[in-house]
Amino acid sequence: MSASTATTDVVRRLVGSRLDLLREFTGLPAVFGGAVEHGSTERIVISELRGTLGRTLDGLAVQRGRGLGGLALARARPCLVSDYRTNATITHHFDSQVVDGEQLTGVLAFPLRVGADVVGVVYGASRDGLPIGDVAVRRTGGIVRKLEVELSRLLAPPRAEAGRLSTQEALAELRDVAARQTDPELRARLMRAHRSLAGPAADLPPDVRLAPREQQCLALVATGATNAQIAEELGLTVETVKTYLRNAMRRLEVGNRTAAAHVARTAGLI
């Protein structure tokens, strides 16, 4: 069995084991999902279903950029439509399965991310024109984030590679070493190396630091979480989350939360 096949099998099994919980916890009548497969094209293959009317979605291959799931795969962030049939932001390659076969109206799609890779997509859907409420979206996000943690553990590199740093960890280590140097020339050389590896977004003074809560908030922003979802995940109020994000934006000298998450990730701060 290849490493790619082993990964998709793990994703399928874990998604399938959580769909009943997702359906119960969100109240959505239909939930489904599957693993991302890589071949001539990147695609999601839907294999796990709960609450569907038939099997029209079973085995459906959703290519990157197509339909709602393909859009979530391409953007690597959650996507939601209130009326699948009429929505103009998605392609309609799968209307016969989604709308005609399953009579779904509102649909959400959450990518499952492990590191920088999307390894699967989880869907939830409503029927009869009923909207998908904020509570269902937040709860789906919470379950997806727990799935991502489990997948990260299950898909960890072999023990022989366990001591290796990820790219972001290595950048953070290099930045920390540079910040501790008292020799100006050596410090400047290390920062040049850091900028060369990390790119222009990492061109920050080496003494810039984020508080732990600011790091946590930005890490969740990077996954596409809303302020309300971040507050629920971290046990904070929405206003407190906004304060942490404003502080981080000020430290990183950017004007919005998305830019702050990008700069922080590129600089190895999250």
N, C-alpha and C positions, 0 to 999 in steps of 0.2 A: 504494500500500500504506500503510495507516494505521500510526502508531507502535506501537499495541497489537499489530497483526498482525506487524509486523517483530520485536517483542520475543519473541512466542511462537515464531516461526520460528527465531530464534537459540537459544532455550532447547531446542527440540526437537532441532535439529541437534547441539548440544553434548552433550546428554544421550545421544543415540544414539551419538555418537562415543566415549563413555566406558563404555558398558554391558559390552562384552567385557572390558575391564580390570577392572571391578567384579566381574564373575562369576568371573574367574580369581583375583583377589586375595582374595576372600572365601570362595570355595568354595561359594557358594550356587547351587543348581541353576537358579533362575529369578530374573531381574532385569528390571525394566521401569520406565517412568516417562513423564513428559510435562510439558507446560507448563500454567500456570494461565491460564484465559481468563476475561474479564470480560464479562458480558452482563446479562441479567435476574437471573442468579445467578452467583456466583463458583464456578468449578469447575475441576478438573484433567481434562484430556483425555489419556488414556493412548495414546501413539502409538509408543513405542519399546519393543521386547520382545526378550529373549534367553532361550532355554531354556524357553519355554512349550510346552505340549503342543498347543495349537491357537491359534485367533485370537479366543477369547471375550473377551479383555481388550482387543483392538485397537479403539481408538476409544471405549472406555468413558468416559463422562463422570461424574466423581465430584464431587458437589456438596459445598460446604463443610459440614463437620460429619457427613457420611455416610461410613460405613465407616472404615477405618484411615487412608487417605490424606486423607479429608475432615477427620478429627480432627487430623491433623498440620497441615493447612492452617489450621484454625481456631485451633489453639494456637501455631502457628509454631514448633514444636519437634518433635524426633523422637518417634515412637511405635512401640511394639513389642508384639506379642501372641504368646504361645507356641502357642495353639490358636485359630485364627481362628473356627472353627465355634462354640465354646462361650464365647468371651470375652464378658463382660457389659458392658464399657466402650465397645464400639462398636455402631453400628447394623448390621443384617445385610441391607442392601439388595442386596449383591453376592455373596451366598453361592453363587448358582447359577454365577457366573463363577469366583469364587476357589476355592471348595471343591469343587463338583461338576465344573466344567469343567477346572480346573487342578490339583485335588487338593493344594492348598497347605495347610499347617498353620501353621507359624510364619511371620509376616510382619512386616517392619519398613518404616517409611516415614519418609524424611528430607526435610523441606522444603528447597528451595533459596531462599536469601534474598539479595536485593540491596538493601542499605540496610534500610529498614523493611518492604519488600514481599517476599512469597513469590511467586516467579515460576514455580516448578515443584516437582515432588515425584519423588523417586527411591525405588523399592521394591526390596527383596530378600526372597526367600522360600525356605522349605524344604518338603520333602515327607516323607511316611512318618512323621510324628510326631517328626522329628528337631528338637532345639532349635536356635535361632540363638545361637551362643556369643558371648562377650564380644569375642573377637578379630575375628569378622565384623562386629560392631557398630562397633568402633573403626576398622576399616579402611574400612567404609562411610562413617563420619564424616570420615575423612581425605580420601577421594576427593570427598565432597560439599563440603568446605571449599575444596579446590582448584578445583572447579567454580564455586563462588561467586566466587572471586577472578577466574577467567577471565571469568565473566559480567559482573562489575562493570566489567572493562576493556572488554568488547565493547559493553556497554550504557551506556557513559559518555555524559554530555551532549555536545551539539555543541560544537565548539571555541569558539564565541562565548560559551558559558556556562561554559567551563572555569575562569574566574577566580572564579566565584561559590562562596561557602562553603555547605556543607550546614548544616542547622539545628543539628546537634550541634557542628559546627566553629564556627559563629557564636556559639553559647552559650559554648563554651570560650574563644573570643577575648574575648568580653565579660567573662567571669569573670577572665581574665588581666589585662585592662586595669584592672578594679576593684581587683585585688589589688596593683597597682603604684602606686595613687594614694596620695599623702601627705596630700591634703586630705580630712579625715574626712567632710565634707558631700558632696563629689563621689563619694567611695568608696561612701557609703551610698546615694546616688541610683542609681549604677550597679548596685549589688547589688539594689536594689528592682526595677529594670528586668529584671535577670536572673531574679529569682524570679518576676516576673509572666509572663515568657515561658516559663520552664522548669517552673513549677509548684512546689508545696510540697516535693516530694522534693529540690529543689535548694537548700533553705534550710540551707546549710552555710557555715561561716566561709570567706572568700575565700582564706585561705592554706592550705586543705586541698589536699594534692598526693598523687598516687599514684606509686609507683616504676614504671618501664617494665614490669617483669615483672608487677607487680600489675595494671597496665592490660591487659596481654596476657591474663592469666588471667581477669579479669573479662569481657573482650570475648568470650572463648570460653564462659564461663558463660552469657552472654547468648544464645548460639546453641543452648544446651541441652546442651553438652558435659559429660561426667562428669569427675571429677578424673583418672581414668586416661586418658581421651582427651586432656585438656589436657596431661598429662605427656608423652604420646607425641608430640603436635603440637609442643611446645616443647623436647623433648629433656631433660626434667627427671624427677626421681623424684616419685612421688605425694605423699610426705611434704613435699617442697619446695613443691609446688603448694599443699598445705594450709597451709603456713606463709605463703606469699604471700597466700592468701585470708584467713587470720586477721588478718594485718596490715592488709589493705584493709578488712575489716569493722570493725576497731578504729578506723581513721582516719575511716571514714564513720559510725561510731556506730550500726551495725545488728547484728542477731543472727544472720544467715544469709547464705550466698553469693548466693542469689537476690535478696534485698533489696539487697545490696551492688551487684550488677550493675545493678539498676534505678536506684538512687540515682546511681551513677556515670554511667550513660548520660543520665539526666535532667539532671544537673548539667554535662554536657558534658565529663566527665573521660575518657570512652572513646568 
